[in-house]
Amino acid sequence: MEKNLATWDRAVRVVLGLILIYLAFTNGGLWWILGIIGLVLIGTAITGFCLLYKVVGFRTG
């Protein structure tokens, strides 16, 4: 798996992921969906690879 995320892109994903997870825990209800999206964002930031970027041929790093 080649990395296709730049450092700034990874940092933005971590921050946004943490915000979404926080919103999911504090609001309840259907907000859990945002929590899952937040986990995916953090996962892509950790690995440095985004499958969607690969599919569309986009890369920031």
N, CA, C and O atoms as CSV, one atom per row, in Angstrom:
chain,resi,resn,atom,element,x,y,z
A,1,MET,N,N,0.844,-1.171,0.000
A,1,MET,CA,C,0.000,0.000,0.000
A,1,MET,C,C,0.897,1.244,0.000
A,1,MET,O,O,1.659,1.460,0.942
A,2,GLU,N,N,0.808,2.033,-1.021
A,2,GLU,CA,C,1.601,3.257,-1.067
A,2,GLU,C,C,0.850,4.387,-0.365
A,2,GLU,O,O,-0.376,4.467,-0.425
A,3,LYS,N,N,1.592,5.237,0.286
A,3,LYS,CA,C,0.975,6.360,0.982
A,3,LYS,C,C,0.575,7.426,-0.037
A,3,LYS,O,O,1.359,7.782,-0.917
A,4,ASN,N,N,-0.643,7.925,0.090
A,4,ASN,CA,C,-1.099,8.961,-0.823
A,4,ASN,C,C,-1.652,10.183,-0.080
A,4,ASN,O,O,-2.362,11.002,-0.664
A,5,LEU,N,N,-1.323,10.298,1.202
A,5,LEU,CA,C,-1.761,11.428,2.009
A,5,LEU,C,C,-0.551,12.228,2.486
A,5,LEU,O,O,0.418,11.662,2.993
A,6,ALA,N,N,-0.615,13.520,2.322
A,6,ALA,CA,C,0.440,14.399,2.828
A,6,ALA,C,C,0.289,14.564,4.341
A,6,ALA,O,O,-0.746,14.220,4.913
A,7,THR,N,N,1.313,15.082,4.967
A,7,THR,CA,C,1.293,15.275,6.417
A,7,THR,C,C,0.165,16.211,6.840
A,7,THR,O,O,-0.517,15.956,7.833
A,8,TRP,N,N,-0.031,17.289,6.093
A,8,TRP,CA,C,-1.105,18.228,6.455
A,8,TRP,C,C,-2.475,17.573,6.306
A,8,TRP,O,O,-3.379,17.847,7.096
A,9,ASP,N,N,-2.639,16.719,5.313
A,9,ASP,CA,C,-3.903,16.023,5.091
A,9,ASP,C,C,-4.181,15.048,6.238
A,9,ASP,O,O,-5.315,14.919,6.698
A,10,ARG,N,N,-3.133,14.373,6.686
A,10,ARG,CA,C,-3.269,13.436,7.796
A,10,ARG,C,C,-3.642,14.174,9.085
A,10,ARG,O,O,-4.473,13.693,9.855
A,11,ALA,N,N,-3.034,15.332,9.318
A,11,ALA,CA,C,-3.333,16.114,10.523
A,11,ALA,C,C,-4.783,16.599,10.512
A,11,ALA,O,O,-5.463,16.554,11.537
A,12,VAL,N,N,-5.249,17.058,9.364
A,12,VAL,CA,C,-6.636,17.521,9.247
A,12,VAL,C,C,-7.596,16.368,9.517
A,12,VAL,O,O,-8.617,16.549,10.182
A,13,ARG,N,N,-7.273,15.189,9.005
A,13,ARG,CA,C,-8.128,14.024,9.214
A,13,ARG,C,C,-8.197,13.625,10.691
A,13,ARG,O,O,-9.261,13.241,11.176
A,14,VAL,N,N,-7.083,13.710,11.401
A,14,VAL,CA,C,-7.082,13.367,12.826
A,14,VAL,C,C,-7.952,14.351,13.604
A,14,VAL,O,O,-8.772,13.943,14.426
A,15,VAL,N,N,-7.776,15.631,13.346
A,15,VAL,CA,C,-8.553,16.649,14.063
A,15,VAL,C,C,-10.039,16.498,13.759
A,15,VAL,O,O,-10.862,16.496,14.675
A,16,LEU,N,N,-10.385,16.374,12.493
A,16,LEU,CA,C,-11.785,16.222,12.117
A,16,LEU,C,C,-12.366,14.921,12.674
A,16,LEU,O,O,-13.512,14.896,13.123
A,17,GLY,N,N,-11.585,13.852,12.647
A,17,GLY,CA,C,-12.044,12.584,13.200
A,17,GLY,C,C,-12.331,12.678,14.686
A,17,GLY,O,O,-13.342,12.156,15.156
A,18,LEU,N,N,-11.459,13.336,15.429
A,18,LEU,CA,C,-11.682,13.506,16.871
A,18,LEU,C,C,-12.921,14.343,17.154
A,18,LEU,O,O,-13.665,14.056,18.092
A,19,ILE,N,N,-13.144,15.367,16.355
A,19,ILE,CA,C,-14.345,16.196,16.530
A,19,ILE,C,C,-15.599,15.369,16.281
A,19,ILE,O,O,-16.560,15.456,17.045
A,20,LEU,N,N,-15.598,14.571,15.225
A,20,LEU,CA,C,-16.775,13.753,14.911
A,20,LEU,C,C,-17.031,12.702,15.986
A,20,LEU,O,O,-18.182,12.440,16.333
A,21,ILE,N,N,-15.968,12.100,16.514
A,21,ILE,CA,C,-16.134,11.119,17.585
A,21,ILE,C,C,-16.679,11.792,18.836
A,21,ILE,O,O,-17.541,11.231,19.513
A,22,TYR,N,N,-16.191,12.980,19.150
A,22,TYR,CA,C,-16.699,13.724,20.304
A,22,TYR,C,C,-18.191,14.018,20.141
A,22,TYR,O,O,-18.970,13.834,21.077
A,23,LEU,N,N,-18.583,14.472,18.956
A,23,LEU,CA,C,-19.997,14.764,18.706
A,23,LEU,C,C,-20.855,13.514,18.841
A,23,LEU,O,O,-21.974,13.581,19.350
A,24,ALA,N,N,-20.343,12.383,18.393
A,24,ALA,CA,C,-21.089,11.128,18.492
A,24,ALA,C,C,-21.318,10.734,19.947
A,24,ALA,O,O,-22.404,10.279,20.306
A,25,PHE,N,N,-20.293,10.908,20.789
A,25,PHE,CA,C,-20.432,10.533,22.192
A,25,PHE,C,C,-21.301,11.496,22.977
A,25,PHE,O,O,-22.008,11.078,23.895
A,26,THR,N,N,-21.265,12.764,22.640
A,26,THR,CA,C,-22.016,13.735,23.430
A,26,THR,C,C,-23.473,13.869,23.007
A,26,THR,O,O,-24.304,14.276,23.818
A,27,ASN,N,N,-23.808,13.537,21.758
A,27,ASN,CA,C,-25.170,13.754,21.282
A,27,ASN,C,C,-26.019,12.494,21.226
A,27,ASN,O,O,-27.241,12.584,21.343
A,28,GLY,N,N,-25.424,11.341,21.054
A,28,GLY,CA,C,-26.191,10.103,20.994
A,28,GLY,C,C,-27.074,10.038,19.753
A,28,GLY,O,O,-26.845,10.759,18.782
A,29,GLY,N,N,-28.076,9.178,19.789
A,29,GLY,CA,C,-28.989,9.042,18.655
A,29,GLY,C,C,-28.268,8.575,17.406
A,29,GLY,O,O,-27.403,7.701,17.477
A,30,LEU,N,N,-28.613,9.147,16.263
A,30,LEU,CA,C,-27.987,8.772,15.000
A,30,LEU,C,C,-26.619,9.402,14.803
A,30,LEU,O,O,-25.999,9.215,13.756
A,31,TRP,N,N,-26.145,10.135,15.775
A,31,TRP,CA,C,-24.819,10.744,15.682
A,31,TRP,C,C,-23.713,9.693,15.685
A,31,TRP,O,O,-22.565,10.012,15.377
A,32,TRP,N,N,-24.039,8.441,16.028
A,32,TRP,CA,C,-23.026,7.383,16.020
A,32,TRP,C,C,-22.448,7.192,14.625
A,32,TRP,O,O,-21.321,6.723,14.469
A,33,ILE,N,N,-23.225,7.555,13.614
A,33,ILE,CA,C,-22.729,7.451,12.239
A,33,ILE,C,C,-21.518,8.370,12.056
A,33,ILE,O,O,-20.544,8.001,11.399
A,34,LEU,N,N,-21.587,9.562,12.638
A,34,LEU,CA,C,-20.436,10.464,12.572
A,34,LEU,C,C,-19.233,9.878,13.293
A,34,LEU,O,O,-18.093,10.093,12.881
A,35,GLY,N,N,-19.481,9.144,14.363
A,35,GLY,CA,C,-18.395,8.495,15.083
A,35,GLY,C,C,-17.678,7.474,14.219
A,35,GLY,O,O,-16.452,7.365,14.261
A,36,ILE,N,N,-18.434,6.735,13.444
A,36,ILE,CA,C,-17.825,5.752,12.535
A,36,ILE,C,C,-17.005,6.465,11.463
A,36,ILE,O,O,-15.898,6.037,11.136
A,37,ILE,N,N,-17.541,7.538,10.923
A,37,ILE,CA,C,-16.801,8.319,9.926
A,37,ILE,C,C,-15.522,8.863,10.549
A,37,ILE,O,O,-14.470,8.865,9.909
A,38,GLY,N,N,-15.607,9.325,11.795
A,38,GLY,CA,C,-14.427,9.812,12.503
A,38,GLY,C,C,-13.370,8.744,12.665
A,38,GLY,O,O,-12.180,9.014,12.508
A,39,LEU,N,N,-13.799,7.518,12.983
A,39,LEU,CA,C,-12.844,6.411,13.113
A,39,LEU,C,C,-12.179,6.092,11.779
A,39,LEU,O,O,-10.986,5.790,11.736
A,40,VAL,N,N,-12.941,6.158,10.696
A,40,VAL,CA,C,-12.368,5.912,9.368
A,40,VAL,C,C,-11.336,6.986,9.034
A,40,VAL,O,O,-10.267,6.682,8.504
A,41,LEU,N,N,-11.658,8.241,9.346
A,41,LEU,CA,C,-10.710,9.325,9.083
A,41,LEU,C,C,-9.412,9.135,9.861
A,41,LEU,O,O,-8.325,9.332,9.318
A,42,ILE,N,N,-9.523,8.757,11.118
A,42,ILE,CA,C,-8.328,8.532,11.925
A,42,ILE,C,C,-7.554,7.324,11.398
A,42,ILE,O,O,-6.323,7.337,11.379
A,43,GLY,N,N,-8.257,6.298,10.976
A,43,GLY,CA,C,-7.589,5.121,10.419
A,43,GLY,C,C,-6.810,5.440,9.157
A,43,GLY,O,O,-5.692,4.958,8.971
A,44,THR,N,N,-7.400,6.256,8.286
A,44,THR,CA,C,-6.690,6.631,7.064
A,44,THR,C,C,-5.502,7.529,7.383
A,44,THR,O,O,-4.476,7.477,6.704
A,45,ALA,N,N,-5.641,8.344,8.406
A,45,ALA,CA,C,-4.526,9.210,8.796
A,45,ALA,C,C,-3.367,8.386,9.351
A,45,ALA,O,O,-2.205,8.689,9.082
A,46,ILE,N,N,-3.674,7.357,10.115
A,46,ILE,CA,C,-2.628,6.511,10.691
A,46,ILE,C,C,-1.888,5.744,9.598
A,46,ILE,O,O,-0.660,5.657,9.619
A,47,THR,N,N,-2.626,5.194,8.655
A,47,THR,CA,C,-1.996,4.406,7.600
A,47,THR,C,C,-1.385,5.272,6.505
A,47,THR,O,O,-0.457,4.844,5.820
A,48,GLY,N,N,-1.900,6.487,6.336
A,48,GLY,CA,C,-1.403,7.365,5.274
A,48,GLY,C,C,-1.952,7.015,3.909
A,48,GLY,O,O,-1.457,7.502,2.892
A,49,PHE,N,N,-2.978,6.169,3.877
A,49,PHE,CA,C,-3.546,5.701,2.617
A,49,PHE,C,C,-5.057,5.893,2.621
A,49,PHE,O,O,-5.736,5.512,3.575
A,50,CYS,N,N,-5.575,6.484,1.554
A,50,CYS,CA,C,-7.012,6.665,1.395
A,50,CYS,C,C,-7.440,5.940,0.123
A,50,CYS,O,O,-6.980,6.265,-0.972
A,51,LEU,N,N,-8.317,4.964,0.275
A,51,LEU,CA,C,-8.775,4.177,-0.864
A,51,LEU,C,C,-9.533,5.049,-1.867
A,51,LEU,O,O,-9.390,4.866,-3.076
A,52,LEU,N,N,-10.330,5.985,-1.381
A,52,LEU,CA,C,-11.071,6.863,-2.284
A,52,LEU,C,C,-10.126,7.698,-3.142
A,52,LEU,O,O,-10.368,7.881,-4.335
A,53,TYR,N,N,-9.057,8.201,-2.542
A,53,TYR,CA,C,-8.054,8.935,-3.317
A,53,TYR,C,C,-7.455,8.042,-4.396
A,53,TYR,O,O,-7.230,8.488,-5.521
A,54,LYS,N,N,-7.197,6.785,-4.054
A,54,LYS,CA,C,-6.608,5.840,-5.002
A,54,LYS,C,C,-7.556,5.595,-6.183
A,54,LYS,O,O,-7.125,5.550,-7.336
A,55,VAL,N,N,-8.840,5.439,-5.884
A,55,VAL,CA,C,-9.829,5.159,-6.925
A,55,VAL,C,C,-9.936,6.303,-7.923
A,55,VAL,O,O,-10.010,6.076,-9.130
A,56,VAL,N,N,-9.942,7.536,-7.417
A,56,VAL,CA,C,-10.092,8.687,-8.311
A,56,VAL,C,C,-8.762,9.214,-8.832
A,56,VAL,O,O,-8.744,10.155,-9.626
A,57,GLY,N,N,-7.640,8.623,-8.399
A,57,GLY,CA,C,-6.322,9.018,-8.902
A,57,GLY,C,C,-5.816,10.309,-8.307
A,57,GLY,O,O,-5.062,11.032,-8.958
A,58,PHE,N,N,-6.214,10.618,-7.080
A,58,PHE,CA,C,-5.815,11.851,-6.408
A,58,PHE,C,C,-4.797,11.507,-5.336
A,58,PHE,O,O,-4.868,10.449,-4.711
A,59,ARG,N,N,-3.844,12.417,-5.128
A,59,ARG,CA,C,-2.883,12.210,-4.039
A,59,ARG,C,C,-2.382,13.571,-3.576
A,59,ARG,O,O,-2.146,14.478,-4.374
A,60,THR,N,N,-2.226,13.685,-2.253
A,60,THR,CA,C,-1.733,14.931,-1.682
A,60,THR,C,C,-0.287,14.805,-1.226
A,60,THR,O,O,0.365,15.810,-0.942
A,61,GLY,N,N,0.213,13.596,-1.154
A,61,GLY,CA,C,1.558,13.386,-0.653
A,61,GLY,C,C,2.495,12.799,-1.653
A,61,GLY,O,O,3.666,12.574,-1.345
